[in-house]
Amino acid sequence: MAMTSKKIIVDPEIGEVTFRKSVRCRRISIRVHPVKGVIVTMPYVVPYAAASLFFNSKRHWVTETMARQKESFRDVPELSAQEMEALRRRAKAVLPSRLAELAGRHGFIYNKVTIKHNSTNWGSCSTKANINLNLNIVRLPPVLQDYILLHELCHLRHHDHSHAFHLLLEHVLTDNLMRLMSDDPEIQTDENSRLAYELARKAAASKARYPLDCTFTRAIRGYRLV
């Protein structure tokens, strides 16, 4: 398994930026991802200071990319302070219990879970087994909420996006979809179950290396972090 390590900084302009080292990496690269946020990947031997300089040299590109992503959702209304607080309360009431349920089902053990509000990613998992979840998650359909929670739970065993990580993620996503796609006619009429069927159909037709991860990521791109 490839050696990896990571460091997360909070940039005053961009928010959380993950610096990730990997022995498989041959050059420094930056990715702005709708689910995983801003990720700087570097060869294992490159010091964080050098990667930070590279990141700062590409800051304008990063902010422009983030702006384009936000522009695609410009018609989504901003939430008031009261609406945001209601969203926070709902997230605290729903997400920790669902995370615990999914963790128990698949044998994941984490330290603590924190509900946060940021504009760069939907969630994160630290090397100390602490999981951070964005309160915006509760704005997603339940099947997409589960995807983000399962994604972070898989990072408890693999702190990178290696082949081993994706194999585990594909496995738990398959299990979750099978549970949602019940033979019960009443459940089949449920909107979440219909979405599960649709995602499963698209994944089955996908030629991506990790079809479920790819399909879910594309679905989540239709939602804005507010």
C-alpha positions as a printed Julia matrix, in Angstrom:
226×3 Matrix{Float64}:
   0.0    0.0     0.0
   1.31   3.46   -0.91
   2.63   5.65    1.88
   0.68   8.87    2.38
   0.47  11.68    4.9
  -1.46  14.9     4.94
  -1.68  18.32    6.52
  -4.74  20.58    6.58
  -4.46  24.36    6.78
  -7.21  26.96    6.97
  -6.63  29.66    4.4
  -8.38  32.96    5.26
  -9.59  33.38    1.68
 -10.17  29.83    0.48
 -10.94  27.86    3.63
  -9.61  24.37    4.31
  -6.78  23.23    2.02
  -5.5   19.67    2.27
  -1.83  19.04    1.48
  -1.37  15.34    0.76
   1.92  13.49    0.22
   2.09  10.25   -1.76
   4.94   8.08   -2.96
   2.98   7.5    -6.16
   2.87  11.19   -6.99
   5.5   12.52   -9.4
   4.72  16.25   -9.34
   2.79  18.81   -7.31
  -0.81  19.25   -8.43
  -3.89  21.1    -7.2
  -7.46  19.9    -7.44
 -10.62  21.85   -6.63
 -13.25  19.19   -5.98
 -16.97  19.76   -5.21
 -16.93  17.07   -2.5
 -13.33  16.84   -1.29
 -12.49  20.56   -1.45
  -9.08  21.99   -2.38
  -6.39  19.3    -2.4
  -2.68  19.81   -3.07
  -0.97  16.51   -3.87
   2.82  16.24   -3.83
   5.62  13.67   -4.03
   6.48  12.24   -0.62
   9.96  13.8    -0.59
   8.71  17.33   -1.29
   8.49  19.49    1.87
   5.18  21.09    2.78
   6.81  24.52    2.51
   7.58  23.95   -1.18
   4.02  22.76   -1.84
   2.7   25.83   -0.02
   4.73  28.1    -2.3
   3.35  26.27   -5.33
  -0.19  26.62   -3.98
   0.26  30.36   -3.47
   1.57  30.71   -7.02
  -1.68  29.12   -8.25
  -3.97  30.94   -5.81
  -5.6   33.0    -8.56
  -6.48  29.84  -10.51
  -7.92  28.21   -7.37
 -10.13  31.2    -6.52
 -11.28  31.5   -10.14
 -12.17  27.8   -10.24
 -14.12  28.1    -6.99
 -15.88  31.19   -8.35
 -16.9   29.33  -11.52
 -18.34  26.53   -9.42
 -20.32  29.02   -7.35
 -21.46  30.9   -10.47
 -23.09  27.75  -11.8
 -25.39  27.92   -8.75
 -25.98  31.69   -8.78
 -29.77  31.29   -8.75
 -29.73  29.52   -5.37
 -30.93  32.02   -2.73
 -28.71  32.88    0.21
 -29.95  31.68    3.61
 -30.83  34.11    6.36
 -29.21  33.85    9.79
 -32.37  32.2    11.11
 -32.49  29.71    8.24
 -28.81  28.89    8.73
 -29.33  28.25   12.43
 -32.27  25.98   11.65
 -30.07  24.12    9.19
 -27.39  23.74   11.85
 -29.88  22.33   14.37
 -31.21  19.89   11.8
 -27.69  18.76   10.9
 -26.8   18.14   14.54
 -30.01  16.18   15.03
 -29.63  14.0    11.92
 -26.01  13.52   10.88
 -24.28  12.15   14.03
 -26.89   9.44   14.5
 -26.81   8.41   10.85
 -23.0    8.38   10.89
 -23.07   6.12   13.94
 -25.58   3.8    12.23
 -23.47   3.46    9.09
 -20.27   3.05   11.11
 -21.79   0.28   13.21
 -23.08  -1.54   10.13
 -19.64  -1.65    8.5
 -17.41  -1.88   11.56
 -15.9    1.6    11.46
 -14.7    3.19   14.71
 -14.17   6.94   14.97
 -13.28   9.29   17.79
 -15.72  12.19   17.55
 -17.88  13.96   14.99
 -18.18  17.74   14.59
 -20.73  19.67   12.54
 -19.11  22.62   10.76
 -20.06  25.29    8.23
 -17.5   25.93    5.52
 -17.51  26.64    1.8
 -14.77  24.3     0.57
 -15.79  20.71    1.29
 -18.63  18.5     2.45
 -16.59  16.67    5.06
 -13.17  15.56    6.24
 -11.53  12.89    8.39
  -8.38  13.52   10.43
  -5.6   11.06   11.19
  -6.87  11.12   14.8
 -10.15   9.55   13.6
 -12.15  12.74   14.06
 -14.81  13.37   11.42
 -16.0   16.83   10.38
 -19.3   17.13    8.52
 -20.63  20.19    6.73
 -24.1   21.22    7.9
 -25.05  21.57    4.2
 -25.16  17.78    3.97
 -28.73  17.73    5.26
 -29.8   19.7     2.18
 -28.97  16.68    0.04
 -31.28  13.71   -0.63
 -30.63  11.0     2.0
 -28.89   8.65   -0.46
 -26.35  11.4    -1.26
 -25.97  12.2     2.44
 -25.01   8.57    2.97
 -22.4    8.81    0.23
 -20.55  11.63    1.99
 -20.76   9.92    5.39
 -19.5    6.64    3.95
 -16.74   8.47    2.09
 -15.42   9.95    5.33
 -15.81   6.67    7.21
 -13.67   4.91    4.61
 -10.92   7.44    5.32
 -10.67   5.95    8.8
  -8.93   2.97    7.18
  -7.32   4.7     4.21
  -6.26   8.33    4.67
  -5.84   8.85    0.95
  -7.75   8.26   -2.28
  -5.79   5.15   -3.2
  -7.08   2.07   -5.0
  -7.64   0.37   -1.63
  -9.75   3.33   -0.46
 -11.91   3.25   -3.57
 -12.41  -0.51   -3.41
 -13.7   -0.13    0.14
 -15.9    2.82   -0.81
 -17.4    0.97   -3.79
 -18.15  -1.99   -1.5
 -19.99   0.0     1.17
 -21.84   2.09   -1.42
 -23.05  -1.07   -3.13
 -24.29  -2.44    0.19
 -26.09   0.83    0.97
 -27.79   0.98   -2.43
 -28.96  -2.62   -2.1
 -30.57  -1.78    1.23
 -32.34   1.23   -0.27
 -33.58  -0.63   -3.34
 -36.1   -2.73   -1.44
 -38.63  -5.07   -3.06
 -41.34  -3.5    -0.91
 -43.71  -1.67   -3.35
 -44.34   1.06   -0.8
 -40.63   1.8    -0.47
 -40.17   1.74   -4.25
 -42.42   4.8    -4.53
 -40.25   6.71   -2.1
 -38.22   9.51   -3.74
 -34.99   8.4    -2.08
 -35.45   4.83   -3.27
 -36.14   6.05   -6.82
 -32.96   8.13   -6.72
 -31.03   5.09   -5.48
 -32.29   3.09   -8.47
 -31.33   5.91  -10.84
 -27.81   6.21   -9.41
 -27.36   2.44   -9.55
 -28.46   2.44  -13.2
 -26.01   5.2   -14.13
 -23.17   3.51  -12.25
 -23.85   0.22  -14.04
 -23.52   2.02  -17.39
 -20.43   3.97  -16.34
 -17.02   3.15  -17.77
 -15.23   4.9   -14.9
 -12.72   2.94  -12.86
 -14.8    3.55   -9.74
 -18.34   3.85  -11.14
 -20.29   4.47   -7.94
 -17.89   7.13   -6.65
 -17.93   8.84  -10.05
 -21.73   8.71  -10.31
 -22.34  10.05   -6.8
 -19.75  12.81   -7.22
 -21.45  14.01  -10.39
 -24.84  14.0    -8.67
 -23.54  16.13   -5.78
 -22.14  18.74   -8.18
 -25.71  19.92   -8.62
 -25.8   21.2    -5.05
 -24.2   24.35   -3.73
 -22.51  24.86   -0.38
 -24.27  27.86    1.17
